[in-house]
């Protein structure tokens, strides 16, 4: 049930989402830079 204080859980969820997306982007960039088989 949705109460009037739903925003209390919004900030941790948003912080977790931003952290996960940032880690994924860093991991993709590291893979691109460090992969010796990748030819450009």
mmCIF entry with sequence, helices, sheets and N, C-alpha, C, O atoms, coordinates in Angstrom:
data_MODEL
# 
_entry.id   MODEL 
# 
_entity.id                         1 
_entity.type                       polymer 
_entity.pdbx_number_of_molecules   1 
# 
_entity_poly.entity_id                      1 
_entity_poly.type                           'polypeptide(L)' 
_entity_poly.nstd_linkage                   no 
_entity_poly.nstd_monomer                   no 
_entity_poly.pdbx_seq_one_letter_code       
;(UNK)(UNK)(UNK)(UNK)(UNK)(UNK)(UNK)(UNK)(UNK)(UNK)(UNK)(UNK)(UNK)(UNK)(UNK)(UNK)
(UNK)(UNK)(UNK)(UNK)(UNK)(UNK)(UNK)(UNK)(UNK)(UNK)(UNK)(UNK)(UNK)(UNK)(UNK)(UNK)
(UNK)(UNK)(UNK)(UNK)(UNK)(UNK)(UNK)(UNK)
;
_entity_poly.pdbx_seq_one_letter_code_can   XXXXXXXXXXXXXXXXXXXXXXXXXXXXXXXXXXXXXXXX 
_entity_poly.pdbx_strand_id                 A 
# 
loop_
_entity_poly_seq.entity_id 
_entity_poly_seq.num 
_entity_poly_seq.mon_id 
_entity_poly_seq.hetero 
1 1  UNK n 
1 2  UNK n 
1 3  UNK n 
1 4  UNK n 
1 5  UNK n 
1 6  UNK n 
1 7  UNK n 
1 8  UNK n 
1 9  UNK n 
1 10 UNK n 
1 11 UNK n 
1 12 UNK n 
1 13 UNK n 
1 14 UNK n 
1 15 UNK n 
1 16 UNK n 
1 17 UNK n 
1 18 UNK n 
1 19 UNK n 
1 20 UNK n 
1 21 UNK n 
1 22 UNK n 
1 23 UNK n 
1 24 UNK n 
1 25 UNK n 
1 26 UNK n 
1 27 UNK n 
1 28 UNK n 
1 29 UNK n 
1 30 UNK n 
1 31 UNK n 
1 32 UNK n 
1 33 UNK n 
1 34 UNK n 
1 35 UNK n 
1 36 UNK n 
1 37 UNK n 
1 38 UNK n 
1 39 UNK n 
1 40 UNK n 
# 
_struct_asym.id          A 
_struct_asym.entity_id   1 
# 
_struct_conf.conf_type_id            HELX_P 
_struct_conf.id                      HELX_P1 
_struct_conf.pdbx_PDB_helix_id       AA1 
_struct_conf.beg_label_comp_id       UNK 
_struct_conf.beg_label_asym_id       A 
_struct_conf.beg_label_seq_id        8 
_struct_conf.pdbx_beg_PDB_ins_code   ? 
_struct_conf.end_label_comp_id       UNK 
_struct_conf.end_label_asym_id       A 
_struct_conf.end_label_seq_id        34 
_struct_conf.pdbx_end_PDB_ins_code   ? 
_struct_conf.beg_auth_comp_id        UNK 
_struct_conf.beg_auth_asym_id        A 
_struct_conf.beg_auth_seq_id         8 
_struct_conf.end_auth_comp_id        UNK 
_struct_conf.end_auth_asym_id        A 
_struct_conf.end_auth_seq_id         34 
_struct_conf.pdbx_PDB_helix_class    1 
_struct_conf.details                 ? 
_struct_conf.pdbx_PDB_helix_length   27 
# 
_struct_conf_type.id          HELX_P 
_struct_conf_type.criteria    ? 
_struct_conf_type.reference   ? 
# 
loop_
_atom_site.group_PDB 
_atom_site.id 
_atom_site.type_symbol 
_atom_site.label_atom_id 
_atom_site.label_alt_id 
_atom_site.label_comp_id 
_atom_site.label_asym_id 
_atom_site.label_entity_id 
_atom_site.label_seq_id 
_atom_site.pdbx_PDB_ins_code 
_atom_site.Cartn_x 
_atom_site.Cartn_y 
_atom_site.Cartn_z 
_atom_site.occupancy 
_atom_site.B_iso_or_equiv 
_atom_site.pdbx_formal_charge 
_atom_site.auth_seq_id 
_atom_site.auth_comp_id 
_atom_site.auth_asym_id 
_atom_site.auth_atom_id 
_atom_site.pdbx_PDB_model_num 
ATOM 1   N N  . UNK A 1 1  ? 0.841  -1.184 0.000   1.00 0.00 ? 1  UNK A N  1 
ATOM 2   C CA . UNK A 1 1  ? 0.000  0.000  0.000   1.00 0.00 ? 1  UNK A CA 1 
ATOM 3   C C  . UNK A 1 1  ? 0.884  1.245  0.000   1.00 0.00 ? 1  UNK A C  1 
ATOM 4   O O  . UNK A 1 1  ? 1.888  1.300  0.710   1.00 0.00 ? 1  UNK A O  1 
ATOM 5   N N  . UNK A 1 2  ? 0.515  2.223  -0.782  1.00 0.00 ? 2  UNK A N  1 
ATOM 6   C CA . UNK A 1 2  ? 1.291  3.443  -0.932  1.00 0.00 ? 2  UNK A CA 1 
ATOM 7   C C  . UNK A 1 2  ? 0.876  4.452  0.130   1.00 0.00 ? 2  UNK A C  1 
ATOM 8   O O  . UNK A 1 2  ? -0.280 4.872  0.187   1.00 0.00 ? 2  UNK A O  1 
ATOM 9   N N  . UNK A 1 3  ? 1.830  4.835  0.967   1.00 0.00 ? 3  UNK A N  1 
ATOM 10  C CA . UNK A 1 3  ? 1.514  5.829  1.988   1.00 0.00 ? 3  UNK A CA 1 
ATOM 11  C C  . UNK A 1 3  ? 2.111  7.176  1.614   1.00 0.00 ? 3  UNK A C  1 
ATOM 12  O O  . UNK A 1 3  ? 2.660  7.333  0.523   1.00 0.00 ? 3  UNK A O  1 
ATOM 13  N N  . UNK A 1 4  ? 2.009  8.132  2.496   1.00 0.00 ? 4  UNK A N  1 
ATOM 14  C CA . UNK A 1 4  ? 2.450  9.490  2.173   1.00 0.00 ? 4  UNK A CA 1 
ATOM 15  C C  . UNK A 1 4  ? 3.963  9.653  2.265   1.00 0.00 ? 4  UNK A C  1 
ATOM 16  O O  . UNK A 1 4  ? 4.482  10.704 1.891   1.00 0.00 ? 4  UNK A O  1 
ATOM 17  N N  . UNK A 1 5  ? 4.682  8.652  2.748   1.00 0.00 ? 5  UNK A N  1 
ATOM 18  C CA . UNK A 1 5  ? 6.135  8.756  2.905   1.00 0.00 ? 5  UNK A CA 1 
ATOM 19  C C  . UNK A 1 5  ? 6.873  7.812  1.958   1.00 0.00 ? 5  UNK A C  1 
ATOM 20  O O  . UNK A 1 5  ? 7.886  7.219  2.329   1.00 0.00 ? 5  UNK A O  1 
ATOM 21  N N  . UNK A 1 6  ? 6.365  7.678  0.744   1.00 0.00 ? 6  UNK A N  1 
ATOM 22  C CA . UNK A 1 6  ? 7.012  6.805  -0.230  1.00 0.00 ? 6  UNK A CA 1 
ATOM 23  C C  . UNK A 1 6  ? 8.375  7.342  -0.645  1.00 0.00 ? 6  UNK A C  1 
ATOM 24  O O  . UNK A 1 6  ? 9.235  6.573  -1.074  1.00 0.00 ? 6  UNK A O  1 
ATOM 25  N N  . UNK A 1 7  ? 8.583  8.645  -0.525  1.00 0.00 ? 7  UNK A N  1 
ATOM 26  C CA . UNK A 1 7  ? 9.823  9.277  -0.973  1.00 0.00 ? 7  UNK A CA 1 
ATOM 27  C C  . UNK A 1 7  ? 11.011 8.879  -0.112  1.00 0.00 ? 7  UNK A C  1 
ATOM 28  O O  . UNK A 1 7  ? 12.155 9.070  -0.524  1.00 0.00 ? 7  UNK A O  1 
ATOM 29  N N  . UNK A 1 8  ? 10.770 8.330  1.074   1.00 0.00 ? 8  UNK A N  1 
ATOM 30  C CA . UNK A 1 8  ? 11.870 7.913  1.951   1.00 0.00 ? 8  UNK A CA 1 
ATOM 31  C C  . UNK A 1 8  ? 12.670 6.785  1.283   1.00 0.00 ? 8  UNK A C  1 
ATOM 32  O O  . UNK A 1 8  ? 13.894 6.738  1.405   1.00 0.00 ? 8  UNK A O  1 
ATOM 33  N N  . UNK A 1 9  ? 11.997 5.899  0.595   1.00 0.00 ? 9  UNK A N  1 
ATOM 34  C CA . UNK A 1 9  ? 12.702 4.797  -0.070  1.00 0.00 ? 9  UNK A CA 1 
ATOM 35  C C  . UNK A 1 9  ? 13.173 5.185  -1.467  1.00 0.00 ? 9  UNK A C  1 
ATOM 36  O O  . UNK A 1 9  ? 13.895 4.418  -2.104  1.00 0.00 ? 9  UNK A O  1 
ATOM 37  N N  . UNK A 1 10 ? 12.786 6.342  -1.949  1.00 0.00 ? 10 UNK A N  1 
ATOM 38  C CA . UNK A 1 10 ? 13.162 6.755  -3.295  1.00 0.00 ? 10 UNK A CA 1 
ATOM 39  C C  . UNK A 1 10 ? 14.638 7.118  -3.394  1.00 0.00 ? 10 UNK A C  1 
ATOM 40  O O  . UNK A 1 10 ? 15.289 6.757  -4.375  1.00 0.00 ? 10 UNK A O  1 
ATOM 41  N N  . UNK A 1 11 ? 15.177 7.815  -2.415  1.00 0.00 ? 11 UNK A N  1 
ATOM 42  C CA . UNK A 1 11 ? 16.576 8.237  -2.451  1.00 0.00 ? 11 UNK A CA 1 
ATOM 43  C C  . UNK A 1 11 ? 17.556 7.059  -2.422  1.00 0.00 ? 11 UNK A C  1 
ATOM 44  O O  . UNK A 1 11 ? 18.488 7.046  -3.226  1.00 0.00 ? 11 UNK A O  1 
ATOM 45  N N  . UNK A 1 12 ? 17.393 6.082  -1.548  1.00 0.00 ? 12 UNK A N  1 
ATOM 46  C CA . UNK A 1 12 ? 18.308 4.925  -1.596  1.00 0.00 ? 12 UNK A CA 1 
ATOM 47  C C  . UNK A 1 12 ? 18.208 4.145  -2.901  1.00 0.00 ? 12 UNK A C  1 
ATOM 48  O O  . UNK A 1 12 ? 19.215 3.665  -3.422  1.00 0.00 ? 12 UNK A O  1 
ATOM 49  N N  . UNK A 1 13 ? 16.995 4.021  -3.428  1.00 0.00 ? 13 UNK A N  1 
ATOM 50  C CA . UNK A 1 13 ? 16.841 3.317  -4.699  1.00 0.00 ? 13 UNK A CA 1 
ATOM 51  C C  . UNK A 1 13 ? 17.543 4.067  -5.825  1.00 0.00 ? 13 UNK A C  1 
ATOM 52  O O  . UNK A 1 13 ? 18.193 3.457  -6.674  1.00 0.00 ? 13 UNK A O  1 
ATOM 53  N N  . UNK A 1 14 ? 17.411 5.375  -5.830  1.00 0.00 ? 14 UNK A N  1 
ATOM 54  C CA . UNK A 1 14 ? 18.055 6.187  -6.858  1.00 0.00 ? 14 UNK A CA 1 
ATOM 55  C C  . UNK A 1 14 ? 19.577 6.127  -6.733  1.00 0.00 ? 14 UNK A C  1 
ATOM 56  O O  . UNK A 1 14 ? 20.275 6.043  -7.744  1.00 0.00 ? 14 UNK A O  1 
ATOM 57  N N  . UNK A 1 15 ? 20.093 6.168  -5.514  1.00 0.00 ? 15 UNK A N  1 
ATOM 58  C CA . UNK A 1 15 ? 21.533 6.075  -5.298  1.00 0.00 ? 15 UNK A CA 1 
ATOM 59  C C  . UNK A 1 15 ? 22.058 4.714  -5.754  1.00 0.00 ? 15 UNK A C  1 
ATOM 60  O O  . UNK A 1 15 ? 23.122 4.632  -6.367  1.00 0.00 ? 15 UNK A O  1 
ATOM 61  N N  . UNK A 1 16 ? 21.325 3.665  -5.461  1.00 0.00 ? 16 UNK A N  1 
ATOM 62  C CA . UNK A 1 16 ? 21.734 2.323  -5.884  1.00 0.00 ? 16 UNK A CA 1 
ATOM 63  C C  . UNK A 1 16 ? 21.714 2.198  -7.403  1.00 0.00 ? 16 UNK A C  1 
ATOM 64  O O  . UNK A 1 16 ? 22.623 1.608  -7.987  1.00 0.00 ? 16 UNK A O  1 
ATOM 65  N N  . UNK A 1 17 ? 20.703 2.739  -8.035  1.00 0.00 ? 17 UNK A N  1 
ATOM 66  C CA . UNK A 1 17 ? 20.609 2.700  -9.491  1.00 0.00 ? 17 UNK A CA 1 
ATOM 67  C C  . UNK A 1 17 ? 21.773 3.443  -10.138 1.00 0.00 ? 17 UNK A C  1 
ATOM 68  O O  . UNK A 1 17 ? 22.383 2.938  -11.080 1.00 0.00 ? 17 UNK A O  1 
ATOM 69  N N  . UNK A 1 18 ? 22.083 4.627  -9.644  1.00 0.00 ? 18 UNK A N  1 
ATOM 70  C CA . UNK A 1 18 ? 23.188 5.411  -10.198 1.00 0.00 ? 18 UNK A CA 1 
ATOM 71  C C  . UNK A 1 18 ? 24.517 4.687  -10.003 1.00 0.00 ? 18 UNK A C  1 
ATOM 72  O O  . UNK A 1 18 ? 25.359 4.681  -10.901 1.00 0.00 ? 18 UNK A O  1 
ATOM 73  N N  . UNK A 1 19 ? 24.707 4.078  -8.835  1.00 0.00 ? 19 UNK A N  1 
ATOM 74  C CA . UNK A 1 19 ? 25.939 3.334  -8.565  1.00 0.00 ? 19 UNK A CA 1 
ATOM 75  C C  . UNK A 1 19 ? 26.097 2.151  -9.510  1.00 0.00 ? 19 UNK A C  1 
ATOM 76  O O  . UNK A 1 19 ? 27.184 1.923  -10.041 1.00 0.00 ? 19 UNK A O  1 
ATOM 77  N N  . UNK A 1 20 ? 25.030 1.401  -9.721  1.00 0.00 ? 20 UNK A N  1 
ATOM 78  C CA . UNK A 1 20 ? 25.094 0.231  -10.594 1.00 0.00 ? 20 UNK A CA 1 
ATOM 79  C C  . UNK A 1 20 ? 25.374 0.639  -12.037 1.00 0.00 ? 20 UNK A C  1 
ATOM 80  O O  . UNK A 1 20 ? 26.177 0.001  -12.718 1.00 0.00 ? 20 UNK A O  1 
ATOM 81  N N  . UNK A 1 21 ? 24.722 1.689  -12.502 1.00 0.00 ? 21 UNK A N  1 
ATOM 82  C CA . UNK A 1 21 ? 24.951 2.153  -13.872 1.00 0.00 ? 21 UNK A CA 1 
ATOM 83  C C  . UNK A 1 21 ? 26.390 2.648  -14.036 1.00 0.00 ? 21 UNK A C  1 
ATOM 84  O O  . UNK A 1 21 ? 27.022 2.385  -15.059 1.00 0.00 ? 21 UNK A O  1 
ATOM 85  N N  . UNK A 1 22 ? 26.909 3.362  -13.033 1.00 0.00 ? 22 UNK A N  1 
ATOM 86  C CA . UNK A 1 22 ? 28.281 3.865  -13.115 1.00 0.00 ? 22 UNK A CA 1 
ATOM 87  C C  . UNK A 1 22 ? 29.286 2.715  -13.141 1.00 0.00 ? 22 UNK A C  1 
ATOM 88  O O  . UNK A 1 22 ? 30.249 2.755  -13.907 1.00 0.00 ? 22 UNK A O  1 
ATOM 89  N N  . UNK A 1 23 ? 29.074 1.701  -12.321 1.00 0.00 ? 23 UNK A N  1 
ATOM 90  C CA . UNK A 1 23 ? 29.983 0.555  -12.301 1.00 0.00 ? 23 UNK A CA 1 
ATOM 91  C C  . UNK A 1 23 ? 29.941 -0.179 -13.643 1.00 0.00 ? 23 UNK A C  1 
ATOM 92  O O  . UNK A 1 23 ? 30.977 -0.617 -14.144 1.00 0.00 ? 23 UNK A O  1 
ATOM 93  N N  . UNK A 1 24 ? 28.750 -0.314 -14.224 1.00 0.00 ? 24 UNK A N  1 
ATOM 94  C CA . UNK A 1 24 ? 28.644 -0.959 -15.532 1.00 0.00 ? 24 UNK A CA 1 
ATOM 95  C C  . UNK A 1 24 ? 29.361 -0.161 -16.612 1.00 0.00 ? 24 UNK A C  1 
ATOM 96  O O  . UNK A 1 24 ? 30.034 -0.743 -17.463 1.00 0.00 ? 24 UNK A O  1 
ATOM 97  N N  . UNK A 1 25 ? 29.228 1.150  -16.593 1.00 0.00 ? 25 UNK A N  1 
ATOM 98  C CA . UNK A 1 25 ? 29.908 1.979  -17.590 1.00 0.00 ? 25 UNK A CA 1 
ATOM 99  C C  . UNK A 1 25 ? 31.422 1.905  -17.446 1.00 0.00 ? 25 UNK A C  1 
ATOM 100 O O  . UNK A 1 25 ? 32.136 1.820  -18.445 1.00 0.00 ? 25 UNK A O  1 
ATOM 101 N N  . UNK A 1 26 ? 31.916 1.938  -16.210 1.00 0.00 ? 26 UNK A N  1 
ATOM 102 C CA . UNK A 1 26 ? 33.357 1.823  -15.977 1.00 0.00 ? 26 UNK A CA 1 
ATOM 103 C C  . UNK A 1 26 ? 33.861 0.455  -16.431 1.00 0.00 ? 26 UNK A C  1 
ATOM 104 O O  . UNK A 1 26 ? 34.929 0.359  -17.035 1.00 0.00 ? 26 UNK A O  1 
ATOM 105 N N  . UNK A 1 27 ? 33.105 -0.596 -16.147 1.00 0.00 ? 27 UNK A N  1 
ATOM 106 C CA . UNK A 1 27 ? 33.495 -1.937 -16.562 1.00 0.00 ? 27 UNK A CA 1 
ATOM 107 C C  . UNK A 1 27 ? 33.542 -2.077 -18.071 1.00 0.00 ? 27 UNK A C  1 
ATOM 108 O O  . UNK A 1 27 ? 34.459 -2.697 -18.609 1.00 0.00 ? 27 UNK A O  1 
ATOM 109 N N  . UNK A 1 28 ? 32.564 -1.506 -18.759 1.00 0.00 ? 28 UNK A N  1 
ATOM 110 C CA . UNK A 1 28 ? 32.574 -1.552 -20.225 1.00 0.00 ? 28 UNK A CA 1 
ATOM 111 C C  . UNK A 1 28 ? 33.768 -0.800 -20.794 1.00 0.00 ? 28 UNK A C  1 
ATOM 112 O O  . UNK A 1 28 ? 34.399 -1.259 -21.746 1.00 0.00 ? 28 UNK A O  1 
ATOM 113 N N  . UNK A 1 29 ? 34.077 0.346  -20.218 1.00 0.00 ? 29 UNK A N  1 
ATOM 114 C CA . UNK A 1 29 ? 35.213 1.141  -20.707 1.00 0.00 ? 29 UNK A CA 1 
ATOM 115 C C  . UNK A 1 29 ? 36.529 0.400  -20.463 1.00 0.00 ? 29 UNK A C  1 
ATOM 116 O O  . UNK A 1 29 ? 37.402 0.382  -21.330 1.00 0.00 ? 29 UNK A O  1 
ATOM 117 N N  . UNK A 1 30 ? 36.670 -0.210 -19.286 1.00 0.00 ? 30 UNK A N  1 
ATOM 118 C CA . UNK A 1 30 ? 37.886 -0.972 -19.001 1.00 0.00 ? 30 UNK A CA 1 
ATOM 119 C C  . UNK A 1 30 ? 38.032 -2.156 -19.947 1.00 0.00 ? 30 UNK A C  1 
ATOM 120 O O  . UNK A 1 30 ? 39.134 -2.460 -20.405 1.00 0.00 ? 30 UNK A O  1 
ATOM 121 N N  . UNK A 1 31 ? 36.921 -2.821 -20.237 1.00 0.00 ? 31 UNK A N  1 
ATOM 122 C CA . UNK A 1 31 ? 36.978 -3.937 -21.179 1.00 0.00 ? 31 UNK A CA 1 
ATOM 123 C C  . UNK A 1 31 ? 37.435 -3.461 -22.554 1.00 0.00 ? 31 UNK A C  1 
ATOM 124 O O  . UNK A 1 31 ? 38.250 -4.118 -23.202 1.00 0.00 ? 31 UNK A O  1 
ATOM 125 N N  . UNK A 1 32 ? 36.913 -2.323 -23.000 1.00 0.00 ? 32 UNK A N  1 
ATOM 126 C CA . UNK A 1 32 ? 37.310 -1.797 -24.304 1.00 0.00 ? 32 UNK A CA 1 
ATOM 127 C C  . UNK A 1 32 ? 38.781 -1.408 -24.334 1.00 0.00 ? 32 UNK A C  1 
ATOM 128 O O  . UNK A 1 32 ? 39.460 -1.637 -25.334 1.00 0.00 ? 32 UNK A O  1 
ATOM 129 N N  . UNK A 1 33 ? 39.279 -0.824 -23.252 1.00 0.00 ? 33 UNK A N  1 
ATOM 130 C CA . UNK A 1 33 ? 40.667 -0.350 -23.226 1.00 0.00 ? 33 UNK A CA 1 
ATOM 131 C C  . UNK A 1 33 ? 41.656 -1.501 -23.058 1.00 0.00 ? 33 UNK A C  1 
ATOM 132 O O  . UNK A 1 33 ? 42.718 -1.496 -23.680 1.00 0.00 ? 33 UNK A O  1 
ATOM 133 N N  . UNK A 1 34 ? 41.328 -2.466 -22.243 1.00 0.00 ? 34 UNK A N  1 
ATOM 134 C CA . UNK A 1 34 ? 42.282 -3.516 -21.886 1.00 0.00 ? 34 UNK A CA 1 
ATOM 135 C C  . UNK A 1 34 ? 42.190 -4.780 -22.715 1.00 0.00 ? 34 UNK A C  1 
ATOM 136 O O  . UNK A 1 34 ? 42.996 -5.692 -22.533 1.00 0.00 ? 34 UNK A O  1 
ATOM 137 N N  . UNK A 1 35 ? 41.219 -4.859 -23.629 1.00 0.00 ? 35 UNK A N  1 
ATOM 138 C CA . UNK A 1 35 ? 41.066 -6.062 -24.439 1.00 0.00 ? 35 UNK A CA 1 
ATOM 139 C C  . UNK A 1 35 ? 42.080 -6.054 -25.580 1.00 0.00 ? 35 UNK A C  1 
ATOM 140 O O  . UNK A 1 35 ? 41.959 -5.231 -26.487 1.00 0.00 ? 35 UNK A O  1 
ATOM 141 N N  . UNK A 1 36 ? 43.073 -6.940 -25.566 1.00 0.00 ? 36 UNK A N  1 
ATOM 142 C CA . UNK A 1 36 ? 44.098 -6.910 -26.630 1.00 0.00 ? 36 UNK A CA 1 
ATOM 143 C C  . UNK A 1 36 ? 43.568 -7.415 -27.969 1.00 0.00 ? 36 UNK A C  1 
ATOM 144 O O  . UNK A 1 36 ? 44.161 -7.119 -29.006 1.00 0.00 ? 36 UNK A O  1 
ATOM 145 N N  . UNK A 1 37 ? 42.466 -8.171 -27.975 1.00 0.00 ? 37 UNK A N  1 
ATOM 146 C CA . UNK A 1 37 ? 41.921 -8.701 -29.220 1.00 0.00 ? 37 UNK A CA 1 
ATOM 147 C C  . UNK A 1 37 ? 41.056 -7.682 -29.962 1.00 0.00 ? 37 UNK A C  1 
ATOM 148 O O  . UNK A 1 37 ? 40.698 -7.893 -31.120 1.00 0.00 ? 37 UNK A O  1 
ATOM 149 N N  . UNK A 1 38 ? 40.729 -6.604 -29.307 1.00 0.00 ? 38 UNK A N  1 
ATOM 150 C CA . UNK A 1 38 ? 39.880 -5.586 -29.935 1.00 0.00 ? 38 UNK A CA 1 
ATOM 151 C C  . UNK A 1 38 ? 40.700 -4.750 -30.907 1.00 0.00 ? 38 UNK A C  1 
ATOM 152 O O  . UNK A 1 38 ? 41.633 -4.054 -30.505 1.00 0.00 ? 38 UNK A O  1 
ATOM 153 N N  . UNK A 1 39 ? 40.354 -4.820 -32.169 1.00 0.00 ? 39 UNK A N  1 
ATOM 154 C CA . UNK A 1 39 ? 41.077 -4.076 -33.192 1.00 0.00 ? 39 UNK A CA 1 
ATOM 155 C C  . UNK A 1 39 ? 40.279 -2.846 -33.571 1.00 0.00 ? 39 UNK A C  1 
ATOM 156 O O  . UNK A 1 39 ? 39.082 -2.932 -33.844 1.00 0.00 ? 39 UNK A O  1 
ATOM 157 N N  . UNK A 1 40 ? 40.938 -1.711 -33.587 1.00 0.00 ? 40 UNK A N  1 
ATOM 158 C CA . UNK A 1 40 ? 40.267 -0.472 -33.964 1.00 0.00 ? 40 UNK A CA 1 
ATOM 159 C C  . UNK A 1 40 ? 40.813 0.032  -35.277 1.00 0.00 ? 40 UNK A C  1 
ATOM 160 O O  . UNK A 1 40 ? 40.375 1.071  -35.770 1.00 0.00 ? 40 UNK A O  1 
# 
